Amino acid sequence: MNRAPIVRFMDKIYFIVGVLLLISTTYMLGRYPNHLYYKYHVIVVGSLIVIRLVNYKIKRWHYYLFDFCYFANSLIMYFLMFDPKND
């Protein structure tokens, strides 16, 4: 109980990548709010979902991807790519 918890190397990498994604998303949203941000969002979220799909498939947790958050993000990506003028 007196020892510090173990912080793995991959946890440090995930933290750094998360902070860099937060900074880059904020920059893209502030600098290019109307035309490049949507393409950036589709690329980032699409790649994160694919990485999560592969990781969950290996661990046999792939049914967690039927959660509402993944469905909503996939729906947002669909509308941004194929039907951006639909209100």
Backbone hydrogen bonds, N-H to C=O, Kabsch-Sander energy under -0.5 kcal/mol:
donor,donor_aa,acceptor,acceptor_aa,energy
8,R,6,I,-0.7
12,K,8,R,-1.4
13,I,9,F,-2.0
14,Y,10,M,-2.9
15,F,11,D,-2.0
16,I,12,K,-2.2
17,V,13,I,-2.7
18,G,14,Y,-2.3
19,V,15,F,-2.4
20,L,16,I,-2.4
21,L,17,V,-2.4
22,L,18,G,-2.1
23,I,19,V,-2.4
24,S,20,L,-2.7
25,T,21,L,-2.4
26,T,22,L,-2.1
27,Y,23,I,-2.3
28,M,24,S,-2.7
29,L,25,T,-2.5
30,G,26,T,-1.9
31,R,27,Y,-3.1
32,Y,28,M,-2.1
37,Y,32,Y,-1.5
39,K,35,H,-0.6
40,Y,36,L,-2.3
41,H,37,Y,-2.8
42,V,38,Y,-2.1
43,I,39,K,-2.2
44,V,40,Y,-2.7
45,V,41,H,-2.6
46,G,42,V,-2.0
47,S,43,I,-2.2
48,L,44,V,-2.3
49,I,45,V,-2.3
50,V,46,G,-2.1
51,I,47,S,-2.3
52,R,48,L,-2.4
53,L,49,I,-2.5
54,V,50,V,-2.3
55,N,51,I,-2.5
56,Y,52,R,-2.9
57,K,53,L,-2.2
58,I,54,V,-1.9
59,K,55,N,-1.6
60,R,56,Y,-0.6
60,R,57,K,-0.5
61,W,56,Y,-3.1
62,H,56,Y,-0.6
64,Y,61,W,-2.4
65,L,62,H,-1.3
66,F,63,Y,-1.4
67,D,64,Y,-1.3
71,F,67,D,-1.7
72,A,68,F,-3.0
73,N,69,C,-2.4
74,S,70,Y,-2.2
75,L,71,F,-2.2
76,I,72,A,-2.4
77,M,73,N,-2.3
78,Y,74,S,-2.1
79,F,75,L,-2.4
80,L,76,I,-2.4
81,M,77,M,-2.1
82,F,78,Y,-3.0
83,D,78,Y,-0.8
83,D,79,F,-0.8
86,N,83,D,-1.2
